[in-house]
Amino acid sequence: MKIKPLQDRVIVKRLEEDEMSKGGIIIPDSAKESPAEGEIMAAGPGKKDENGKVAPLEVKKGDKVVFSKYAGTEIKVDGVEYLIMREEDILGIVTGK
């Protein structure tokens, strides 16, 4: 199954959180929070303004992004979990290392 996001929506795959802290402590699954960082897997064409002109999105497929903790709607496609969210729920694009 394939999903194409509409308007200003994007499909994001969460990036896995490290299983070990910087101090070397292993974090159990029950103590992990949902990561608020992910990769854009697909993006819609953009949102139409009052005149019908499409304003393109600032993010594109492959961008690593940070989003608000409870943003988006979780979906499962072929056993893989994704989030569908609006571009406005994205807080920023991660650049560099």
Secondary structure, 3 states (H helix, E strand, C coil): CCCCCCCCEEEEEECCCCCECCCCCECCHHHCCCCCEEEEEEECCCEECCCCCEECCCCCCCCEEEECCCCCEEEEECCEEEEEEEHHHEEEECCCC
